Amino acid sequence: MARLGVAPHVADKILNHQEGTISGVAAVYQRHEFLAEGKEALDRWGAHVEDIVRTFGMLKPTILIDGKPLDRCTAKPLRTESVLARSQ
């Protein structure tokens, strides 16, 4: 998030870090939730992820159960031929 220009204390709030950049006495008195800043940060993160997906394409990882590919829709093992056909 730092690369996207998100302030460390905002990233700490988003990630729910209890001990972050605001700690000690400051944490006792600093009760602001940074909701608007968090929304902006998550919007930036979403745009960043969309750029990655657009650049590299949507990658669908193969789920393996006992070394066999699993069909995500039916939760049944796929035949190897159908997996090979999908990857081409």
N, CA, C and O atoms as CSV, one atom per row, in Angstrom:
chain,resi,resn,atom,element,x,y,z
A,1,MET,N,N,0.816,-1.185,0.000
A,1,MET,CA,C,0.000,0.000,0.000
A,1,MET,C,C,0.864,1.255,0.000
A,1,MET,O,O,0.465,2.293,-0.527
A,2,ALA,N,N,2.027,1.152,0.584
A,2,ALA,CA,C,2.914,2.324,0.599
A,2,ALA,C,C,3.262,2.754,-0.822
A,2,ALA,O,O,3.343,3.949,-1.107
A,3,ARG,N,N,3.465,1.794,-1.705
A,3,ARG,CA,C,3.779,2.100,-3.096
A,3,ARG,C,C,2.640,2.861,-3.776
A,3,ARG,O,O,2.869,3.613,-4.723
A,4,LEU,N,N,1.419,2.663,-3.291
A,4,LEU,CA,C,0.260,3.332,-3.857
A,4,LEU,C,C,-0.003,4.683,-3.201
A,4,LEU,O,O,-0.979,5.357,-3.530
A,5,GLY,N,N,0.869,5.078,-2.270
A,5,GLY,CA,C,0.736,6.377,-1.619
A,5,GLY,C,C,-0.171,6.381,-0.403
A,5,GLY,O,O,-0.630,7.440,0.026
A,6,VAL,N,N,-0.433,5.210,0.156
A,6,VAL,CA,C,-1.286,5.120,1.337
A,6,VAL,C,C,-0.433,5.365,2.576
A,6,VAL,O,O,0.613,4.743,2.757
A,7,ALA,N,N,-0.892,6.272,3.420
A,7,ALA,CA,C,-0.161,6.588,4.656
A,7,ALA,C,C,-0.119,5.361,5.572
A,7,ALA,O,O,-1.091,4.608,5.641
A,8,PRO,N,N,0.997,5.157,6.271
A,8,PRO,CA,C,1.132,3.966,7.125
A,8,PRO,C,C,0.023,3.821,8.167
A,8,PRO,O,O,-0.444,2.709,8.415
A,9,HIS,N,N,-0.402,4.923,8.777
A,9,HIS,CA,C,-1.435,4.811,9.810
A,9,HIS,C,C,-2.788,4.407,9.200
A,9,HIS,O,O,-3.602,3.767,9.866
A,10,VAL,N,N,-3.025,4.780,7.944
A,10,VAL,CA,C,-4.268,4.376,7.264
A,10,VAL,C,C,-4.208,2.882,6.931
A,10,VAL,O,O,-5.183,2.159,7.136
A,11,ALA,N,N,-3.069,2.425,6.423
A,11,ALA,CA,C,-2.892,0.992,6.143
A,11,ALA,C,C,-3.047,0.178,7.424
A,11,ALA,O,O,-3.640,-0.900,7.401
A,12,ASP,N,N,-2.524,0.677,8.534
A,12,ASP,CA,C,-2.673,-0.021,9.817
A,12,ASP,C,C,-4.137,-0.169,10.197
A,12,ASP,O,O,-4.550,-1.229,10.667
A,13,LYS,N,N,-4.926,0.880,10.000
A,13,LYS,CA,C,-6.361,0.821,10.312
A,13,LYS,C,C,-7.073,-0.195,9.414
A,13,LYS,O,O,-7.895,-0.982,9.885
A,14,ILE,N,N,-6.750,-0.170,8.114
A,14,ILE,CA,C,-7.381,-1.092,7.173
A,14,ILE,C,C,-7.073,-2.538,7.554
A,14,ILE,O,O,-7.949,-3.401,7.498
A,15,LEU,N,N,-5.831,-2.795,7.939
A,15,LEU,CA,C,-5.401,-4.155,8.276
A,15,LEU,C,C,-5.693,-4.521,9.732
A,15,LEU,O,O,-5.377,-5.623,10.180
A,16,ASN,N,N,-6.299,-3.583,10.463
A,16,ASN,CA,C,-6.673,-3.784,11.858
A,16,ASN,C,C,-5.476,-4.095,12.750
A,16,ASN,O,O,-5.578,-4.890,13.684
A,17,HIS,N,N,-4.348,-3.466,12.456
A,17,HIS,CA,C,-3.179,-3.638,13.313
A,17,HIS,C,C,-3.414,-2.901,14.626
A,17,HIS,O,O,-3.738,-1.714,14.621
A,18,GLN,N,N,-3.257,-3.585,15.730
A,18,GLN,CA,C,-3.458,-2.970,17.044
A,18,GLN,C,C,-2.242,-2.136,17.445
A,18,GLN,O,O,-2.388,-1.058,18.021
A,19,GLU,N,N,-1.077,-2.621,17.149
A,19,GLU,CA,C,0.173,-1.888,17.420
A,19,GLU,C,C,0.731,-1.450,16.085
A,19,GLU,O,O,1.353,-2.245,15.382
A,20,GLY,N,N,0.520,-0.212,15.731
A,20,GLY,CA,C,0.976,0.262,14.428
A,20,GLY,C,C,1.777,1.531,14.568
A,20,GLY,O,O,2.519,1.716,15.532
A,21,THR,N,N,1.617,2.406,13.589
A,21,THR,CA,C,2.375,3.657,13.595
A,21,THR,C,C,1.879,4.606,14.672
A,21,THR,O,O,2.628,5.468,15.131
A,22,ILE,N,N,0.618,4.457,15.085
A,22,ILE,CA,C,0.096,5.263,16.183
A,22,ILE,C,C,0.002,4.338,17.392
A,22,ILE,O,O,-0.849,3.450,17.432
A,23,SER,N,N,0.867,4.542,18.368
A,23,SER,CA,C,0.890,3.652,19.528
A,23,SER,C,C,1.144,4.460,20.788
A,23,SER,O,O,1.323,5.677,20.742
A,24,GLY,N,N,1.154,3.775,21.886
A,24,GLY,CA,C,1.417,4.417,23.169
A,24,GLY,C,C,0.319,5.395,23.548
A,24,GLY,O,O,-0.864,5.129,23.336
A,25,VAL,N,N,0.723,6.542,24.116
A,25,VAL,CA,C,-0.230,7.553,24.559
A,25,VAL,C,C,-1.030,8.090,23.386
A,25,VAL,O,O,-2.223,8.358,23.525
A,26,ALA,N,N,-0.390,8.253,22.226
A,26,ALA,CA,C,-1.087,8.774,21.044
A,26,ALA,C,C,-2.247,7.865,20.659
A,26,ALA,O,O,-3.298,8.349,20.238
A,27,ALA,N,N,-2.070,6.564,20.796
A,27,ALA,CA,C,-3.134,5.622,20.448
A,27,ALA,C,C,-4.328,5.752,21.389
A,27,ALA,O,O,-5.464,5.503,20.986
A,28,VAL,N,N,-4.080,6.137,22.626
A,28,VAL,CA,C,-5.163,6.314,23.588
A,28,VAL,C,C,-6.043,7.488,23.185
A,28,VAL,O,O,-7.267,7.419,23.291
A,29,TYR,N,N,-5.416,8.568,22.722
A,29,TYR,CA,C,-6.157,9.778,22.386
A,29,TYR,C,C,-6.578,9.851,20.917
A,29,TYR,O,O,-7.531,10.555,20.582
A,30,GLN,N,N,-5.887,9.142,20.053
A,30,GLN,CA,C,-6.202,9.175,18.627
A,30,GLN,C,C,-7.298,8.159,18.333
A,30,GLN,O,O,-7.018,6.974,18.152
A,31,ARG,N,N,-8.533,8.615,18.286
A,31,ARG,CA,C,-9.663,7.716,18.094
A,31,ARG,C,C,-10.288,7.840,16.712
A,31,ARG,O,O,-11.282,7.176,16.418
A,32,HIS,N,N,-9.718,8.677,15.872
A,32,HIS,CA,C,-10.260,8.869,14.525
A,32,HIS,C,C,-10.163,7.554,13.755
A,32,HIS,O,O,-9.138,6.875,13.825
A,33,GLU,N,N,-11.201,7.190,13.034
A,33,GLU,CA,C,-11.241,5.911,12.317
A,33,GLU,C,C,-10.628,5.977,10.920
A,33,GLU,O,O,-10.367,4.933,10.322
A,34,PHE,N,N,-10.393,7.165,10.388
A,34,PHE,CA,C,-9.818,7.321,9.053
A,34,PHE,C,C,-10.643,6.600,7.995
A,34,PHE,O,O,-10.079,5.984,7.091
A,35,LEU,N,N,-11.969,6.667,8.093
A,35,LEU,CA,C,-12.840,5.952,7.155
A,35,LEU,C,C,-12.731,6.483,5.728
A,35,LEU,O,O,-12.642,5.697,4.786
A,36,ALA,N,N,-12.738,7.795,5.557
A,36,ALA,CA,C,-12.637,8.362,4.200
A,36,ALA,C,C,-11.281,8.022,3.591
A,36,ALA,O,O,-11.184,7.679,2.413
A,37,GLU,N,N,-10.236,8.122,4.411
A,37,GLU,CA,C,-8.893,7.797,3.927
A,37,GLU,C,C,-8.783,6.311,3.604
A,37,GLU,O,O,-8.137,5.929,2.628
A,38,GLY,N,N,-9.416,5.473,4.426
A,38,GLY,CA,C,-9.407,4.035,4.177
A,38,GLY,C,C,-10.140,3.680,2.893
A,38,GLY,O,O,-9.696,2.814,2.138
A,39,LYS,N,N,-11.277,4.353,2.641
A,39,LYS,CA,C,-12.017,4.116,1.407
A,39,LYS,C,C,-11.165,4.474,0.199
A,39,LYS,O,O,-11.116,3.726,-0.777
A,40,GLU,N,N,-10.493,5.624,0.266
A,40,GLU,CA,C,-9.628,6.036,-0.843
A,40,GLU,C,C,-8.499,5.021,-1.042
A,40,GLU,O,O,-8.165,4.673,-2.174
A,41,ALA,N,N,-7.921,4.554,0.054
A,41,ALA,CA,C,-6.833,3.572,-0.032
A,41,ALA,C,C,-7.318,2.275,-0.665
A,41,ALA,O,O,-6.626,1.695,-1.501
A,42,LEU,N,N,-8.511,1.813,-0.269
A,42,LEU,CA,C,-9.031,0.571,-0.836
A,42,LEU,C,C,-9.434,0.753,-2.297
A,42,LEU,O,O,-9.336,-0.186,-3.087
A,43,ASP,N,N,-9.888,1.953,-2.662
A,43,ASP,CA,C,-10.163,2.234,-4.073
A,43,ASP,C,C,-8.873,2.171,-4.889
A,43,ASP,O,O,-8.853,1.623,-5.991
A,44,ARG,N,N,-7.802,2.734,-4.341
A,44,ARG,CA,C,-6.489,2.653,-5.028
A,44,ARG,C,C,-6.044,1.203,-5.166
A,44,ARG,O,O,-5.561,0.788,-6.219
A,45,TRP,N,N,-6.215,0.430,-4.078
A,45,TRP,CA,C,-5.817,-0.982,-4.103
A,45,TRP,C,C,-6.628,-1.745,-5.152
A,45,TRP,O,O,-6.077,-2.549,-5.904
A,46,GLY,N,N,-7.932,-1.491,-5.200
A,46,GLY,CA,C,-8.780,-2.149,-6.196
A,46,GLY,C,C,-8.355,-1.817,-7.611
A,46,GLY,O,O,-8.317,-2.699,-8.470
A,47,ALA,N,N,-8.031,-0.546,-7.870
A,47,ALA,CA,C,-7.561,-0.134,-9.196
A,47,ALA,C,C,-6.238,-0.813,-9.524
A,47,ALA,O,O,-5.999,-1.204,-10.667
A,48,HIS,N,N,-5.379,-0.951,-8.517
A,48,HIS,CA,C,-4.086,-1.618,-8.704
A,48,HIS,C,C,-4.288,-3.086,-9.089
A,48,HIS,O,O,-3.640,-3.584,-10.009
A,49,VAL,N,N,-5.180,-3.769,-8.389
A,49,VAL,CA,C,-5.469,-5.178,-8.695
A,49,VAL,C,C,-6.083,-5.301,-10.089
A,49,VAL,O,O,-5.731,-6.209,-10.843
A,50,GLU,N,N,-6.999,-4.394,-10.436
A,50,GLU,CA,C,-7.595,-4.416,-11.772
A,50,GLU,C,C,-6.535,-4.233,-12.852
A,50,GLU,O,O,-6.598,-4.884,-13.895
A,51,ASP,N,N,-5.558,-3.352,-12.612
A,51,ASP,CA,C,-4.463,-3.168,-13.573
A,51,ASP,C,C,-3.658,-4.449,-13.747
A,51,ASP,O,O,-3.286,-4.809,-14.864
A,52,ILE,N,N,-3.393,-5.130,-12.648
A,52,ILE,CA,C,-2.633,-6.389,-12.717
A,52,ILE,C,C,-3.416,-7.425,-13.518
A,52,ILE,O,O,-2.858,-8.090,-14.392
A,53,VAL,N,N,-4.703,-7.561,-13.223
A,53,VAL,CA,C,-5.531,-8.547,-13.931
A,53,VAL,C,C,-5.616,-8.195,-15.409
A,53,VAL,O,O,-5.530,-9.075,-16.266
A,54,ARG,N,N,-5.784,-6.914,-15.710
A,54,ARG,CA,C,-5.879,-6.479,-17.109
A,54,ARG,C,C,-4.562,-6.746,-17.835
A,54,ARG,O,O,-4.566,-7.159,-18.994
A,55,THR,N,N,-3.440,-6.513,-17.163
A,55,THR,CA,C,-2.124,-6.700,-17.779
A,55,THR,C,C,-1.803,-8.172,-18.011
A,55,THR,O,O,-1.336,-8.546,-19.086
A,56,PHE,N,N,-2.048,-8.994,-17.018
A,56,PHE,CA,C,-1.640,-10.389,-17.096
A,56,PHE,C,C,-2.789,-11.340,-17.413
A,56,PHE,O,O,-2.561,-12.536,-17.594
A,57,GLY,N,N,-3.991,-10.841,-17.481
A,57,GLY,CA,C,-5.146,-11.699,-17.743
A,57,GLY,C,C,-5.591,-12.386,-16.469
A,57,GLY,O,O,-4.828,-12.519,-15.513
A,58,MET,N,N,-6.820,-12.812,-16.474
A,58,MET,CA,C,-7.347,-13.500,-15.295
A,58,MET,C,C,-6.757,-14.898,-15.243
A,58,MET,O,O,-7.014,-15.723,-16.120
A,59,LEU,N,N,-5.975,-15.156,-14.226
A,59,LEU,CA,C,-5.375,-16.461,-14.057
A,59,LEU,C,C,-6.257,-17.291,-13.144
A,59,LEU,O,O,-6.644,-16.831,-12.070
A,60,LYS,N,N,-6.573,-18.491,-13.552
A,60,LYS,CA,C,-7.391,-19.376,-12.747
A,60,LYS,C,C,-6.521,-20.504,-12.226
A,60,LYS,O,O,-6.205,-21.435,-12.968
A,61,PRO,N,N,-6.130,-20.436,-10.968
A,61,PRO,CA,C,-5.286,-21.506,-10.443
A,61,PRO,C,C,-6.046,-22.822,-10.400
A,61,PRO,O,O,-7.252,-22.852,-10.154
A,62,THR,N,N,-5.332,-23.894,-10.640
A,62,THR,CA,C,-5.928,-25.220,-10.599
A,62,THR,C,C,-5.906,-25.708,-9.161
A,62,THR,O,O,-4.864,-25.686,-8.507
A,63,ILE,N,N,-7.049,-26.146,-8.675
A,63,ILE,CA,C,-7.140,-26.700,-7.330
A,63,ILE,C,C,-6.892,-28.196,-7.444
A,63,ILE,O,O,-7.530,-28.884,-8.240
A,64,LEU,N,N,-5.958,-28.690,-6.642
A,64,LEU,CA,C,-5.642,-30.115,-6.664
A,64,LEU,C,C,-6.116,-30.771,-5.382
A,64,LEU,O,O,-5.868,-30.260,-4.289
A,65,ILE,N,N,-6.797,-31.902,-5.510
A,65,ILE,CA,C,-7.192,-32.725,-4.373
A,65,ILE,C,C,-6.605,-34.106,-4.628
A,65,ILE,O,O,-6.920,-34.750,-5.629
A,66,ASP,N,N,-5.768,-34.546,-3.732
A,66,ASP,CA,C,-5.066,-35.825,-3.904
A,66,ASP,C,C,-4.337,-35.874,-5.240
A,66,ASP,O,O,-4.295,-36.918,-5.890
A,67,GLY,N,N,-3.770,-34.761,-5.645
A,67,GLY,CA,C,-3.002,-34.700,-6.877
A,67,GLY,C,C,-3.827,-34.625,-8.133
A,67,GLY,O,O,-3.273,-34.652,-9.232
A,68,LYS,N,N,-5.156,-34.528,-8.006
A,68,LYS,CA,C,-6.038,-34.476,-9.175
A,68,LYS,C,C,-6.729,-33.119,-9.233
A,68,LYS,O,O,-7.155,-32.600,-8.201
A,69,PRO,N,N,-6.848,-32.537,-10.426
A,69,PRO,CA,C,-7.527,-31.249,-10.552
A,69,PRO,C,C,-8.993,-31.362,-10.152
A,69,PRO,O,O,-9.645,-32.374,-10.408
A,70,LEU,N,N,-9.498,-30.312,-9.523
A,70,LEU,CA,C,-10.877,-30.302,-9.052
A,70,LEU,C,C,-11.689,-29.301,-9.861
A,70,LEU,O,O,-11.246,-28.175,-10.088
A,71,ASP,N,N,-12.876,-29.710,-10.296
A,71,ASP,CA,C,-13.790,-28.814,-10.984
A,71,ASP,C,C,-14.433,-27.927,-9.925
A,71,ASP,O,O,-15.071,-28.430,-9.001
A,72,ARG,N,N,-14.272,-26.615,-10.050
A,72,ARG,CA,C,-14.782,-25.697,-9.035
A,72,ARG,C,C,-16.303,-25.665,-8.982
A,72,ARG,O,O,-16.872,-25.364,-7.933
A,73,CYS,N,N,-16.963,-25.964,-10.074
A,73,CYS,CA,C,-18.424,-25.888,-10.107
A,73,CYS,C,C,-19.071,-27.101,-9.453
A,73,CYS,O,O,-20.050,-26.963,-8.718
A,74,THR,N,N,-18.536,-28.278,-9.713
A,74,THR,CA,C,-19.172,-29.497,-9.212
A,74,THR,C,C,-18.428,-30.103,-8.032
A,74,THR,O,O,-18.944,-31.010,-7.379
A,75,ALA,N,N,-17.226,-29.619,-7.749
A,75,ALA,CA,C,-16.375,-30.157,-6.677
A,75,ALA,C,C,-16.043,-31.630,-6.915
A,75,ALA,O,O,-15.803,-32.387,-5.975
A,76,LYS,N,N,-16.034,-32.022,-8.201
A,76,LYS,CA,C,-15.665,-33.388,-8.564
A,76,LYS,C,C,-14.347,-33.332,-9.325
A,76,LYS,O,O,-14.070,-32.355,-10.021
A,77,PRO,N,N,-13.536,-34.375,-9.193
A,77,PRO,CA,C,-12.277,-34.391,-9.957
A,77,PRO,C,C,-12.533,-34.302,-11.453
A,77,PRO,O,O,-13.469,-34.907,-11.976
A,78,LEU,N,N,-11.685,-33.538,-12.131
A,78,LEU,CA,C,-11.771,-33.411,-13.585
A,78,LEU,C,C,-10.974,-34.510,-14.247
A,78,LEU,O,O,-10.019,-35.037,-13.675
A,79,ARG,N,N,-11.371,-34.848,-15.448
A,79,ARG,CA,C,-10.538,-35.743,-16.243
A,79,ARG,C,C,-9.375,-34.923,-16.761
A,79,ARG,O,O,-9.548,-33.755,-17.108
A,80,THR,N,N,-8.206,-35.508,-16.820
A,80,THR,CA,C,-7.002,-34.806,-17.241
A,80,THR,C,C,-7.164,-34.205,-18.631
A,80,THR,O,O,-6.656,-33.116,-18.900
A,81,GLU,N,N,-7.867,-34.907,-19.515
A,81,GLU,CA,C,-8.044,-34.402,-20.884
A,81,GLU,C,C,-8.758,-33.066,-20.889
A,81,GLU,O,O,-8.389,-32.172,-21.651
A,82,SER,N,N,-9.786,-32.912,-20.044
A,82,SER,CA,C,-10.537,-31.657,-20.027
A,82,SER,C,C,-9.699,-30.517,-19.463
A,82,SER,O,O,-9.861,-29.367,-19.874
A,83,VAL,N,N,-8.812,-30.821,-18.535
A,83,VAL,CA,C,-7.933,-29.791,-17.991
A,83,VAL,C,C,-6.956,-29.334,-19.067
A,83,VAL,O,O,-6.711,-28.138,-19.225
A,84,LEU,N,N,-6.405,-30.285,-19.799
A,84,LEU,CA,C,-5.455,-29.931,-20.860
A,84,LEU,C,C,-6.153,-29.121,-21.941
A,84,LEU,O,O,-5.565,-28.175,-22.465
A,85,ALA,N,N,-7.374,-29.460,-22.288
A,85,ALA,CA,C,-8.120,-28.729,-23.312
A,85,ALA,C,C,-8.389,-27.306,-22.869
A,85,ALA,O,O,-8.330,-26.394,-23.693
A,86,ARG,N,N,-8.683,-27.081,-21.590
A,86,ARG,CA,C,-8.945,-25.744,-21.082
A,86,ARG,C,C,-7.701,-24.863,-21.088
A,86,ARG,O,O,-7.798,-23.652,-21.291
A,87,SER,N,N,-6.548,-25.457,-20.869
A,87,SER,CA,C,-5.321,-24.651,-20.762
A,87,SER,C,C,-4.792,-24.229,-22.119
A,87,SER,O,O,-3.883,-23.402,-22.185
A,88,GLN,N,N,-5.330,-24.770,-23.207
A,88,GLN,CA,C,-4.826,-24.422,-24.537
A,88,GLN,C,C,-5.614,-23.329,-25.182
A,88,GLN,O,O,-5.309,-22.927,-26.305
